[in-house]
């Protein structure tokens, strides 16, 4: 059963090596992610899984690695071949920094149907013993004029509503078409969590958009 979940974003600059002199700008985000993953550890899980969005589906074992070379710094995370997409590469780093070891990493296509996401979540929650899940999920990338997707007036209310839902321990039903239009990279990964979770208590740890992309951090615990 799912006993705890953490939601964290996956901007490349989450890795200080990529941020350079601007590394301090995301110190608050990094601290919030550390608190969230520490919450997973405190839940005493038997199994830790990491879920994140990607262009293609994929499931990877505990030795799978990722590399930040495509984003400008040749940093490898994990002992195996660098096959993990960005979201899971950074997810692996977060769990390791928390002193945890993930048993599996699951990449979910950004456009995956809701039913497919929910089914994956249900299967993961049925894993052995107490299951903790790290969900790598960005909010909208259309929050400001300088956002990657430029400004969409619907984006701010959307992200605010998502943040409020996570604070209540809820994972809202996110429409794939609307999420795609608002460049919400975390939609599919969050729907996996929705399929895995029963009743949850929520704690919102961070809600900001320093580069025009919504970065939400939350810790969710089973009731």
ChimeraX commands (.cxc) that place a marker at each C-alpha (Angstrom):
marker #1 position 0.00,0.00,0.00 radius 0.5
marker #1 position 1.08,3.59,-0.57 radius 0.5
marker #1 position 2.14,5.12,2.74 radius 0.5
marker #1 position 3.66,8.40,1.52 radius 0.5
marker #1 position 4.33,10.38,-1.63 radius 0.5
marker #1 position 6.44,13.41,-2.42 radius 0.5
marker #1 position 5.80,15.70,-5.37 radius 0.5
marker #1 position 8.82,17.61,-6.71 radius 0.5
marker #1 position 9.55,19.42,-9.99 radius 0.5
marker #1 position 12.35,18.51,-12.36 radius 0.5
marker #1 position 14.00,21.63,-13.80 radius 0.5
marker #1 position 17.58,20.91,-14.92 radius 0.5
marker #1 position 18.75,23.77,-12.65 radius 0.5
marker #1 position 17.66,21.72,-9.66 radius 0.5
marker #1 position 21.22,20.37,-10.00 radius 0.5
marker #1 position 23.53,23.13,-8.68 radius 0.5
marker #1 position 26.24,22.05,-11.12 radius 0.5
marker #1 position 24.10,23.31,-13.99 radius 0.5
marker #1 position 23.10,26.57,-12.32 radius 0.5
marker #1 position 26.61,27.92,-11.79 radius 0.5
marker #1 position 26.61,31.39,-10.25 radius 0.5
marker #1 position 22.80,31.35,-10.21 radius 0.5
marker #1 position 22.65,28.21,-8.06 radius 0.5
marker #1 position 21.40,30.17,-5.04 radius 0.5
marker #1 position 18.21,31.19,-6.84 radius 0.5
marker #1 position 16.76,27.71,-6.33 radius 0.5
marker #1 position 18.08,27.04,-2.83 radius 0.5
marker #1 position 14.55,27.31,-1.43 radius 0.5
marker #1 position 13.28,24.76,-3.93 radius 0.5
marker #1 position 16.12,22.36,-3.19 radius 0.5
marker #1 position 15.50,22.67,0.53 radius 0.5
marker #1 position 11.80,21.95,0.07 radius 0.5
marker #1 position 12.59,18.86,-2.02 radius 0.5
marker #1 position 14.93,17.66,0.72 radius 0.5
marker #1 position 12.16,18.06,3.32 radius 0.5
marker #1 position 9.72,16.16,1.10 radius 0.5
marker #1 position 12.06,13.23,0.51 radius 0.5
marker #1 position 12.99,13.16,4.20 radius 0.5
marker #1 position 9.26,12.71,4.78 radius 0.5
marker #1 position 9.35,9.63,2.56 radius 0.5
marker #1 position 12.20,8.21,4.61 radius 0.5
marker #1 position 10.31,8.92,7.85 radius 0.5
marker #1 position 7.40,6.84,6.54 radius 0.5
marker #1 position 9.66,3.74,6.83 radius 0.5
marker #1 position 8.90,2.38,3.35 radius 0.5
marker #1 position 9.76,-1.14,2.25 radius 0.5
marker #1 position 9.75,-0.02,-1.37 radius 0.5
marker #1 position 10.50,3.34,-3.02 radius 0.5
marker #1 position 9.47,4.04,-6.61 radius 0.5
marker #1 position 10.13,7.13,-8.71 radius 0.5
marker #1 position 7.68,8.29,-11.38 radius 0.5
marker #1 position 8.22,11.09,-13.90 radius 0.5
marker #1 position 7.09,12.33,-17.26 radius 0.5
marker #1 position 9.05,11.66,-20.46 radius 0.5
marker #1 position 8.60,11.55,-24.20 radius 0.5
marker #1 position 8.35,7.75,-24.13 radius 0.5
marker #1 position 7.27,5.13,-21.63 radius 0.5
marker #1 position 9.90,3.09,-19.84 radius 0.5
marker #1 position 10.50,1.11,-16.68 radius 0.5
marker #1 position 13.99,0.83,-15.25 radius 0.5
marker #1 position 15.63,-1.16,-12.51 radius 0.5
marker #1 position 17.47,0.07,-9.43 radius 0.5
marker #1 position 20.85,0.41,-11.18 radius 0.5
marker #1 position 19.60,2.61,-14.03 radius 0.5
marker #1 position 21.46,5.89,-14.32 radius 0.5
marker #1 position 20.88,9.27,-15.91 radius 0.5
marker #1 position 23.17,11.97,-17.22 radius 0.5
marker #1 position 22.92,15.75,-17.24 radius 0.5
marker #1 position 25.25,16.02,-20.23 radius 0.5
marker #1 position 22.42,17.07,-22.60 radius 0.5
marker #1 position 21.91,20.12,-20.36 radius 0.5
marker #1 position 25.54,21.18,-20.38 radius 0.5
marker #1 position 27.33,19.39,-17.53 radius 0.5
marker #1 position 28.58,15.81,-17.77 radius 0.5
marker #1 position 27.28,14.61,-14.41 radius 0.5
marker #1 position 26.15,11.00,-14.18 radius 0.5
marker #1 position 23.69,9.93,-11.47 radius 0.5
marker #1 position 23.48,6.20,-10.73 radius 0.5
marker #1 position 25.81,3.25,-11.32 radius 0.5
marker #1 position 24.47,1.88,-14.59 radius 0.5
marker #1 position 24.10,3.12,-18.13 radius 0.5
marker #1 position 22.63,6.65,-18.45 radius 0.5
marker #1 position 19.19,5.73,-19.78 radius 0.5
marker #1 position 16.89,7.70,-17.47 radius 0.5
marker #1 position 15.05,10.78,-18.79 radius 0.5
marker #1 position 15.57,14.11,-17.03 radius 0.5
marker #1 position 12.69,13.73,-14.57 radius 0.5
marker #1 position 13.91,10.35,-13.34 radius 0.5
marker #1 position 17.56,11.40,-13.35 radius 0.5
marker #1 position 16.78,14.19,-10.93 radius 0.5
marker #1 position 14.41,11.93,-9.02 radius 0.5
marker #1 position 17.19,9.42,-8.53 radius 0.5
marker #1 position 19.40,12.17,-7.19 radius 0.5
marker #1 position 16.75,13.31,-4.70 radius 0.5
marker #1 position 16.11,9.85,-3.28 radius 0.5
marker #1 position 19.84,9.17,-2.93 radius 0.5
marker #1 position 20.40,12.49,-1.18 radius 0.5
marker #1 position 17.64,11.45,1.26 radius 0.5
marker #1 position 19.45,8.21,2.03 radius 0.5
marker #1 position 16.89,6.10,0.17 radius 0.5
marker #1 position 17.27,3.54,-2.60 radius 0.5
marker #1 position 14.61,3.29,-5.29 radius 0.5
marker #1 position 13.64,-0.18,-6.46 radius 0.5
marker #1 position 12.30,1.06,-9.79 radius 0.5
marker #1 position 11.94,4.11,-11.99 radius 0.5
marker #1 position 8.92,4.60,-14.26 radius 0.5
marker #1 position 8.76,7.06,-17.16 radius 0.5
marker #1 position 5.23,8.02,-18.19 radius 0.5
marker #1 position 4.58,9.66,-21.58 radius 0.5
marker #1 position 3.51,13.27,-21.17 radius 0.5
marker #1 position 0.39,12.52,-23.23 radius 0.5
marker #1 position -0.45,9.18,-21.57 radius 0.5
marker #1 position -4.22,8.59,-21.19 radius 0.5
marker #1 position -5.65,9.01,-17.72 radius 0.5
marker #1 position -6.74,5.38,-17.46 radius 0.5
marker #1 position -3.25,4.18,-18.34 radius 0.5
marker #1 position -1.70,6.42,-15.68 radius 0.5
marker #1 position -4.20,5.32,-13.03 radius 0.5
marker #1 position -3.59,1.65,-13.82 radius 0.5
marker #1 position 0.16,2.07,-13.39 radius 0.5
marker #1 position -0.39,3.83,-10.07 radius 0.5
marker #1 position -2.63,1.02,-8.83 radius 0.5
marker #1 position -0.03,-1.60,-9.76 radius 0.5
marker #1 position 2.74,0.32,-8.01 radius 0.5
marker #1 position 0.67,0.72,-4.85 radius 0.5
marker #1 position 0.15,-3.05,-4.76 radius 0.5
marker #1 position 3.91,-3.58,-4.39 radius 0.5
marker #1 position 5.43,-5.41,-1.49 radius 0.5
marker #1 position 4.82,-3.89,1.93 radius 0.5
marker #1 position 4.88,-0.17,2.54 radius 0.5
marker #1 position 5.32,1.77,-0.71 radius 0.5
marker #1 position 6.63,5.35,-0.97 radius 0.5
marker #1 position 6.49,7.25,-4.26 radius 0.5
marker #1 position 8.48,10.22,-5.49 radius 0.5
marker #1 position 6.53,11.97,-8.24 radius 0.5
marker #1 position 8.51,14.34,-10.45 radius 0.5
marker #1 position 5.99,16.82,-11.83 radius 0.5
marker #1 position 6.31,20.38,-13.14 radius 0.5
marker #1 position 3.38,22.75,-13.19 radius 0.5
marker #1 position 2.48,25.04,-16.07 radius 0.5
marker #1 position 5.22,26.52,-18.25 radius 0.5
marker #1 position 2.97,29.39,-19.40 radius 0.5
marker #1 position 2.84,31.56,-16.27 radius 0.5
marker #1 position 4.64,34.69,-17.55 radius 0.5
marker #1 position 5.63,36.40,-20.77 radius 0.5
marker #1 position 9.11,34.91,-20.36 radius 0.5
marker #1 position 7.86,31.37,-19.76 radius 0.5
marker #1 position 8.93,28.68,-22.23 radius 0.5
marker #1 position 5.35,28.60,-23.53 radius 0.5
marker #1 position 4.74,32.36,-23.08 radius 0.5
marker #1 position 1.86,33.73,-21.05 radius 0.5
marker #1 position -1.54,32.08,-20.88 radius 0.5
marker #1 position -3.99,33.78,-18.47 radius 0.5
marker #1 position -5.41,30.37,-17.52 radius 0.5
marker #1 position -2.05,29.13,-16.22 radius 0.5
marker #1 position -1.86,30.98,-12.90 radius 0.5
marker #1 position -5.33,29.90,-11.66 radius 0.5
marker #1 position -4.56,26.36,-12.81 radius 0.5
marker #1 position -1.30,26.17,-10.85 radius 0.5
marker #1 position -2.85,27.83,-7.81 radius 0.5
marker #1 position -5.69,25.30,-7.82 radius 0.5
marker #1 position -3.22,22.43,-8.14 radius 0.5
marker #1 position -1.18,23.77,-5.23 radius 0.5
marker #1 position -4.31,24.15,-3.08 radius 0.5
marker #1 position -5.39,20.59,-3.90 radius 0.5
marker #1 position -2.00,19.13,-2.92 radius 0.5
marker #1 position -2.12,21.10,0.34 radius 0.5
marker #1 position -5.41,19.32,1.08 radius 0.5
marker #1 position -3.95,15.92,0.17 radius 0.5
marker #1 position -5.91,15.74,-3.08 radius 0.5
marker #1 position -4.74,14.92,-6.60 radius 0.5
marker #1 position -7.23,16.56,-8.95 radius 0.5
marker #1 position -8.55,14.99,-12.13 radius 0.5
marker #1 position -6.36,16.78,-14.71 radius 0.5
marker #1 position -7.72,16.98,-18.24 radius 0.5
marker #1 position -4.97,15.90,-20.70 radius 0.5
marker #1 position -5.98,18.43,-23.34 radius 0.5
marker #1 position -6.04,21.37,-20.95 radius 0.5
marker #1 position -2.73,20.30,-19.41 radius 0.5
marker #1 position -1.11,20.03,-22.82 radius 0.5
marker #1 position -2.34,23.50,-23.76 radius 0.5
marker #1 position -0.85,24.93,-20.58 radius 0.5
marker #1 position 2.41,23.01,-20.92 radius 0.5
marker #1 position 1.91,21.11,-17.67 radius 0.5
marker #1 position 4.69,18.53,-17.86 radius 0.5
marker #1 position 3.65,16.85,-14.60 radius 0.5
marker #1 position 0.09,15.94,-15.53 radius 0.5
marker #1 position 0.67,12.27,-16.35 radius 0.5
marker #1 position 2.94,11.61,-13.35 radius 0.5
marker #1 position 0.37,13.16,-11.01 radius 0.5
marker #1 position -2.33,10.94,-12.49 radius 0.5
marker #1 position -0.17,7.92,-11.67 radius 0.5
marker #1 position -0.14,9.11,-8.06 radius 0.5
marker #1 position -3.92,9.54,-8.18 radius 0.5
marker #1 position -4.24,5.88,-9.19 radius 0.5
marker #1 position -1.98,4.77,-6.34 radius 0.5
marker #1 position -3.35,6.81,-3.47 radius 0.5
marker #1 position -6.13,6.34,-0.99 radius 0.5
marker #1 position -7.06,9.12,1.45 radius 0.5
marker #1 position -4.09,11.43,2.08 radius 0.5
marker #1 position -3.00,14.23,4.34 radius 0.5
marker #1 position -1.20,16.93,2.39 radius 0.5
marker #1 position 1.46,19.50,3.16 radius 0.5
marker #1 position 2.47,22.09,0.55 radius 0.5
marker #1 position 6.16,22.89,1.02 radius 0.5
marker #1 position 6.89,25.16,-1.95 radius 0.5
marker #1 position 4.96,27.01,-4.66 radius 0.5
marker #1 position 6.89,29.35,-6.92 radius 0.5
marker #1 position 7.67,30.08,-10.56 radius 0.5
marker #1 position 11.08,31.81,-10.72 radius 0.5
marker #1 position 11.56,31.06,-14.42 radius 0.5
marker #1 position 7.94,31.17,-15.49 radius 0.5
marker #1 position 7.39,27.46,-14.77 radius 0.5
marker #1 position 5.36,26.25,-11.81 radius 0.5
marker #1 position 7.47,24.47,-9.22 radius 0.5
marker #1 position 5.36,22.72,-6.58 radius 0.5
marker #1 position 6.69,20.61,-3.73 radius 0.5
marker #1 position 4.35,18.63,-1.50 radius 0.5
marker #1 position 4.47,15.78,0.98 radius 0.5
marker #1 position 1.46,13.49,1.15 radius 0.5
marker #1 position 0.91,10.87,3.84 radius 0.5
marker #1 position -1.65,8.07,3.92 radius 0.5
marker #1 position -4.42,8.63,6.45 radius 0.5
marker link #1:1,2 radius 0.2
marker link #1:2,3 radius 0.2
marker link #1:3,4 radius 0.2
marker link #1:4,5 radius 0.2
marker link #1:5,6 radius 0.2
marker link #1:6,7 radius 0.2
marker link #1:7,8 radius 0.2
marker link #1:8,9 radius 0.2
marker link #1:9,10 radius 0.2
marker link #1:10,11 radius 0.2
marker link #1:11,12 radius 0.2
marker link #1:12,13 radius 0.2
marker link #1:13,14 radius 0.2
marker link #1:14,15 radius 0.2
marker link #1:15,16 radius 0.2
marker link #1:16,17 radius 0.2
marker link #1:17,18 radius 0.2
marker link #1:18,19 radius 0.2
marker link #1:19,20 radius 0.2
marker link #1:20,21 radius 0.2
marker link #1:21,22 radius 0.2
marker link #1:22,23 radius 0.2
marker link #1:23,24 radius 0.2
marker link #1:24,25 radius 0.2
marker link #1:25,26 radius 0.2
marker link #1:26,27 radius 0.2
marker link #1:27,28 radius 0.2
marker link #1:28,29 radius 0.2
marker link #1:29,30 radius 0.2
marker link #1:30,31 radius 0.2
marker link #1:31,32 radius 0.2
marker link #1:32,33 radius 0.2
marker link #1:33,34 radius 0.2
marker link #1:34,35 radius 0.2
marker link #1:35,36 radius 0.2
marker link #1:36,37 radius 0.2
marker link #1:37,38 radius 0.2
marker link #1:38,39 radius 0.2
marker link #1:39,40 radius 0.2
marker link #1:40,41 radius 0.2
marker link #1:41,42 radius 0.2
marker link #1:42,43 radius 0.2
marker link #1:43,44 radius 0.2
marker link #1:44,45 radius 0.2
marker link #1:45,46 radius 0.2
marker link #1:46,47 radius 0.2
marker link #1:47,48 radius 0.2
marker link #1:48,49 radius 0.2
marker link #1:49,50 radius 0.2
marker link #1:50,51 radius 0.2
marker link #1:51,52 radius 0.2
marker link #1:52,53 radius 0.2
marker link #1:53,54 radius 0.2
marker link #1:54,55 radius 0.2
marker link #1:55,56 radius 0.2
marker link #1:56,57 radius 0.2
marker link #1:57,58 radius 0.2
marker link #1:58,59 radius 0.2
marker link #1:59,60 radius 0.2
marker link #1:60,61 radius 0.2
marker link #1:61,62 radius 0.2
marker link #1:62,63 radius 0.2
marker link #1:63,64 radius 0.2
marker link #1:64,65 radius 0.2
marker link #1:65,66 radius 0.2
marker link #1:66,67 radius 0.2
marker link #1:67,68 radius 0.2
marker link #1:68,69 radius 0.2
marker link #1:69,70 radius 0.2
marker link #1:70,71 radius 0.2
marker link #1:71,72 radius 0.2
marker link #1:72,73 radius 0.2
marker link #1:73,74 radius 0.2
marker link #1:74,75 radius 0.2
marker link #1:75,76 radius 0.2
marker link #1:76,77 radius 0.2
marker link #1:77,78 radius 0.2
marker link #1:78,79 radius 0.2
marker link #1:79,80 radius 0.2
marker link #1:80,81 radius 0.2
marker link #1:81,82 radius 0.2
marker link #1:82,83 radius 0.2
marker link #1:83,84 radius 0.2
marker link #1:84,85 radius 0.2
marker link #1:85,86 radius 0.2
marker link #1:86,87 radius 0.2
marker link #1:87,88 radius 0.2
marker link #1:88,89 radius 0.2
marker link #1:89,90 radius 0.2
marker link #1:90,91 radius 0.2
marker link #1:91,92 radius 0.2
marker link #1:92,93 radius 0.2
marker link #1:93,94 radius 0.2
marker link #1:94,95 radius 0.2
marker link #1:95,96 radius 0.2
marker link #1:96,97 radius 0.2
marker link #1:97,98 radius 0.2
marker link #1:98,99 radius 0.2
marker link #1:99,100 radius 0.2
marker link #1:100,101 radius 0.2
marker link #1:101,102 radius 0.2
marker link #1:102,103 radius 0.2
marker link #1:103,104 radius 0.2
marker link #1:104,105 radius 0.2
marker link #1:105,106 radius 0.2
marker link #1:106,107 radius 0.2
marker link #1:107,108 radius 0.2
marker link #1:108,109 radius 0.2
marker link #1:109,110 radius 0.2
marker link #1:110,111 radius 0.2
marker link #1:111,112 radius 0.2
marker link #1:112,113 radius 0.2
marker link #1:113,114 radius 0.2
marker link #1:114,115 radius 0.2
marker link #1:115,116 radius 0.2
marker link #1:116,117 radius 0.2
marker link #1:117,118 radius 0.2
marker link #1:118,119 radius 0.2
marker link #1:119,120 radius 0.2
marker link #1:120,121 radius 0.2
marker link #1:121,122 radius 0.2
marker link #1:122,123 radius 0.2
marker link #1:123,124 radius 0.2
marker link #1:124,125 radius 0.2
marker link #1:125,126 radius 0.2
marker link #1:126,127 radius 0.2
marker link #1:127,128 radius 0.2
marker link #1:128,129 radius 0.2
marker link #1:129,130 radius 0.2
marker link #1:130,131 radius 0.2
marker link #1:131,132 radius 0.2
marker link #1:132,133 radius 0.2
marker link #1:133,134 radius 0.2
marker link #1:134,135 radius 0.2
marker link #1:135,136 radius 0.2
marker link #1:136,137 radius 0.2
marker link #1:137,138 radius 0.2
marker link #1:138,139 radius 0.2
marker link #1:139,140 radius 0.2
marker link #1:140,141 radius 0.2
marker link #1:141,142 radius 0.2
marker link #1:142,143 radius 0.2
marker link #1:143,144 radius 0.2
marker link #1:144,145 radius 0.2
marker link #1:145,146 radius 0.2
marker link #1:146,147 radius 0.2
marker link #1:147,148 radius 0.2
marker link #1:148,149 radius 0.2
marker link #1:149,150 radius 0.2
marker link #1:150,151 radius 0.2
marker link #1:151,152 radius 0.2
marker link #1:152,153 radius 0.2
marker link #1:153,154 radius 0.2
marker link #1:154,155 radius 0.2
marker link #1:155,156 radius 0.2
marker link #1:156,157 radius 0.2
marker link #1:157,158 radius 0.2
marker link #1:158,159 radius 0.2
marker link #1:159,160 radius 0.2
marker link #1:160,161 radius 0.2
marker link #1:161,162 radius 0.2
marker link #1:162,163 radius 0.2
marker link #1:163,164 radius 0.2
marker link #1:164,165 radius 0.2
marker link #1:165,166 radius 0.2
marker link #1:166,167 radius 0.2
marker link #1:167,168 radius 0.2
marker link #1:168,169 radius 0.2
marker link #1:169,170 radius 0.2
marker link #1:170,171 radius 0.2
marker link #1:171,172 radius 0.2
marker link #1:172,173 radius 0.2
marker link #1:173,174 radius 0.2
marker link #1:174,175 radius 0.2
marker link #1:175,176 radius 0.2
marker link #1:176,177 radius 0.2
marker link #1:177,178 radius 0.2
marker link #1:178,179 radius 0.2
marker link #1:179,180 radius 0.2
marker link #1:180,181 radius 0.2
marker link #1:181,182 radius 0.2
marker link #1:182,183 radius 0.2
marker link #1:183,184 radius 0.2
marker link #1:184,185 radius 0.2
marker link #1:185,186 radius 0.2
marker link #1:186,187 radius 0.2
marker link #1:187,188 radius 0.2
marker link #1:188,189 radius 0.2
marker link #1:189,190 radius 0.2
marker link #1:190,191 radius 0.2
marker link #1:191,192 radius 0.2
marker link #1:192,193 radius 0.2
marker link #1:193,194 radius 0.2
marker link #1:194,195 radius 0.2
marker link #1:195,196 radius 0.2
marker link #1:196,197 radius 0.2
marker link #1:197,198 radius 0.2
marker link #1:198,199 radius 0.2
marker link #1:199,200 radius 0.2
marker link #1:200,201 radius 0.2
marker link #1:201,202 radius 0.2
marker link #1:202,203 radius 0.2
marker link #1:203,204 radius 0.2
marker link #1:204,205 radius 0.2
marker link #1:205,206 radius 0.2
marker link #1:206,207 radius 0.2
marker link #1:207,208 radius 0.2
marker link #1:208,209 radius 0.2
marker link #1:209,210 radius 0.2
marker link #1:210,211 radius 0.2
marker link #1:211,212 radius 0.2
marker link #1:212,213 radius 0.2
marker link #1:213,214 radius 0.2
marker link #1:214,215 radius 0.2
marker link #1:215,216 radius 0.2
marker link #1:216,217 radius 0.2
marker link #1:217,218 radius 0.2
marker link #1:218,219 radius 0.2
marker link #1:219,220 radius 0.2
marker link #1:220,221 radius 0.2
marker link #1:221,222 radius 0.2
marker link #1:222,223 radius 0.2
view
